[in-house]
């Protein structure tokens, strides 16, 4: 599931592993690849690693937004619910 559509654009999401989900959120101005060593070293979990809009492999937002909108705004809840299904 590399790209998930949101009202702001498309978020790249790495979704790997099996077990209880762990959501890895990166800080500004980095990307989800920051967590690769931790993901590779921590087995037994489902790792969900998104890139913020405009960072990493996600598209730029199509409208003005706050950085935390990808995770905590209505579009964040939408993409996360889709990924967790």
Number of C-alpha atoms within 10 A of each C-alpha: 10 12 17 17 15 18 14 18 18 22 27 23 22 17 18 15 16 11 11 9 15 14 12 18 17 16 12 10 10 13 21 21 16 15 14 12 9 11 19 11 7 11 12 10 14 18 25 20 23 28 26 29 24 18 18 17 19 21 18 15 18 12 8 7 12 8 15 13 15 25 16 13 13 12 17 17 14 17 20 19 10 10 13 10 5
